[in-house]
């Protein structure tokens, strides 16, 4: 599975607040989610290259943000 690289870049650049909110209270760090997103950007969006732990982070935190690109944040 490949992801939309422009969308990943947009989430990482403009929706950091949403990343922070999504990990709050989970024990995961925002920088972990950002790292997975950066890894995808560096590897042309190829999810097959993610480790098992990276896939969990992607599915749990990044994919929901990619599936819902519209938000009501103040950064748009």
Backbone as numpy.savetxt, mean C-alpha at the origin, in Angstrom:
# Nx Ny Nz CAx CAy CAz Cx Cy Cz
-0.16 -11.62 -10.45 -0.99 -10.44 -10.45 -0.11 -9.20 -10.45
-0.45 -8.26 -11.30 0.24 -6.98 -11.34 -0.70 -5.90 -10.85
-0.14 -4.87 -10.26 -0.95 -3.77 -9.75 -0.66 -2.50 -10.55
-1.56 -1.56 -10.46 -1.44 -0.27 -11.13 -0.35 0.55 -10.43
0.77 0.72 -11.10 1.91 1.41 -10.49 1.62 2.88 -10.18
0.86 3.52 -11.04 0.51 4.92 -10.78 -0.34 5.04 -9.52
-1.22 4.09 -9.34 -2.08 4.10 -8.16 -1.26 3.82 -6.90
-0.34 2.87 -6.97 0.52 2.59 -5.82 1.32 3.84 -5.46
1.90 4.48 -6.47 2.69 5.69 -6.22 1.82 6.78 -5.59
0.60 6.92 -6.07 -0.31 7.92 -5.53 -0.64 7.63 -4.07
-0.91 6.37 -3.75 -1.21 6.00 -2.37 -0.02 6.31 -1.47
1.17 5.95 -1.91 2.35 6.19 -1.09 2.66 7.68 -0.93
2.46 8.44 -1.99 2.80 9.86 -1.96 1.74 10.73 -1.29
0.46 10.38 -1.46 -0.60 11.30 -1.06 -1.53 10.79 0.03
-1.41 9.52 0.39 -2.37 8.96 1.34 -1.71 8.34 2.55
-0.59 8.91 2.95 0.13 8.42 4.12 -0.72 8.42 5.37
-1.61 9.41 5.48 -2.50 9.47 6.64 -3.42 8.25 6.69
-3.87 7.81 5.54 -4.73 6.64 5.49 -3.96 5.36 5.81
-2.71 5.31 5.39 -1.85 4.17 5.74 -1.68 4.13 7.26
-1.39 5.27 7.86 -1.23 5.35 9.31 -2.49 4.88 10.03
-3.65 5.33 9.57 -4.91 4.94 10.20 -5.17 3.44 10.04
-4.82 2.89 8.89 -5.10 1.48 8.65 -4.26 0.56 9.54
-3.07 0.97 9.91 -2.21 0.12 10.74 -2.37 0.40 12.24
-3.03 1.48 12.59 -3.18 1.85 13.99 -3.78 0.70 14.81
-3.07 0.34 15.86 -3.55 -0.69 16.76 -3.38 -2.12 16.29
-2.72 -2.32 15.14 -2.59 -3.68 14.61 -1.24 -4.32 14.94
-0.29 -3.52 15.38 1.06 -4.04 15.60 1.94 -3.91 14.37
1.35 -3.54 13.24 2.12 -3.29 12.02 2.52 -1.82 11.99
3.57 -1.53 11.24 4.04 -0.16 11.09 3.71 0.37 9.71
3.44 1.67 9.64 3.17 2.31 8.35 4.36 2.13 7.42
5.57 2.19 7.97 6.75 2.06 7.11 6.85 0.67 6.49
6.24 -0.32 7.11 6.20 -1.66 6.52 5.31 -1.66 5.29
4.15 -1.03 5.40 3.23 -0.92 4.26 3.88 -0.12 3.14
4.53 0.97 3.49 5.23 1.80 2.51 6.35 1.00 1.84
7.03 0.19 2.62 8.10 -0.64 2.08 7.59 -1.65 1.06
6.44 -2.25 1.35 5.85 -3.20 0.40 5.44 -2.47 -0.87
4.86 -1.29 -0.72 4.49 -0.49 -1.89 5.70 -0.11 -2.72
6.76 0.28 -2.06 8.00 0.63 -2.76 8.58 -0.58 -3.47
8.53 -1.73 -2.82 9.00 -2.96 -3.45 8.22 -3.23 -4.73
6.91 -3.05 -4.69 6.09 -3.25 -5.88 6.48 -2.27 -6.98
6.71 -1.02 -6.62 7.13 -0.04 -7.62 8.46 -0.44 -8.26
9.38 -0.91 -7.43 10.70 -1.31 -7.93 10.65 -2.56 -8.80
9.60 -3.36 -8.63 9.50 -4.63 -9.36 8.31 -4.65 -10.31
8.01 -3.50 -10.87 6.99 -3.35 -11.91 5.62 -3.88 -11.50
5.31 -3.80 -10.19 3.99 -4.19 -9.71 3.73 -5.68 -9.67
4.76 -6.47 -9.77 4.61 -7.93 -9.80 4.44 -8.48 -8.39
3.21 -8.80 -8.01 2.92 -9.33 -6.67 3.49 -10.73 -6.45
3.78 -11.42 -7.52 4.33 -12.77 -7.39 5.71 -12.77 -6.74
6.38 -11.63 -6.73 7.70 -11.53 -6.13 7.67 -11.24 -4.64
6.49 -10.96 -4.10 6.37 -10.67 -2.67 6.58 -11.94 -1.85
7.22 -11.78 -0.69 7.33 -12.90 0.24 5.97 -13.13 0.88
5.84 -14.21 1.62 4.57 -14.51 2.28 4.18 -13.39 3.24
5.12 -12.86 3.99 4.82 -11.78 4.93 4.45 -10.50 4.19
5.13 -10.22 3.09 4.81 -9.04 2.30 3.41 -9.16 1.70
3.03 -10.37 1.29 1.70 -10.59 0.73 0.62 -10.31 1.78
0.87 -10.71 3.02 -0.08 -10.43 4.09 -0.25 -8.93 4.26
0.86 -8.20 4.29 0.81 -6.74 4.43 0.07 -6.13 3.24
0.38 -6.60 2.04 -0.29 -6.09 0.84 -1.79 -6.30 0.92
-2.20 -7.54 1.21 -3.62 -7.89 1.24 -4.37 -7.16 2.35
-3.73 -7.01 3.49 -4.40 -6.44 4.66 -4.48 -4.92 4.63
-3.45 -4.26 4.10 -3.38 -2.81 4.21 -3.33 -2.06 2.88
-2.51 -2.51 1.96 -2.32 -1.76 0.72 -3.43 -2.01 -0.29
-3.82 -3.25 -0.47 -4.86 -3.58 -1.45 -6.17 -2.85 -1.19
-6.64 -2.78 0.06 -7.87 -2.01 0.29 -7.77 -0.55 -0.14
-6.61 0.05 0.03 -6.42 1.44 -0.40 -6.38 1.54 -1.93
-5.84 0.53 -2.57 -5.80 0.51 -4.04 -7.18 0.24 -4.62
-7.98 -0.57 -3.92 -9.32 -0.90 -4.39 -10.29 0.27 -4.25
-9.95 1.22 -3.38 -10.81 2.38 -3.13 -9.99 3.65 -3.30
-9.67 4.01 -4.56 -8.80 5.15 -4.81 -9.42 6.49 -4.41
-10.73 6.58 -4.39 -11.37 7.83 -4.00 -11.52 7.87 -2.49
-11.16 8.99 -1.94 -11.30 9.19 -0.50 -11.65 10.64 -0.24
-11.92 10.93 1.00 -12.34 12.29 1.34 -11.26 13.05 2.09
-10.02 12.68 1.87 -8.92 13.34 2.55 -8.74 14.77 2.08
-7.90 15.51 2.78 -7.68 16.92 2.46 -6.52 17.12 1.50
-5.88 16.04 1.06 -4.71 16.17 0.22 -5.03 16.16 -1.27
-6.29 16.24 -1.63 -6.66 16.25 -3.05 -7.16 17.59 -3.44
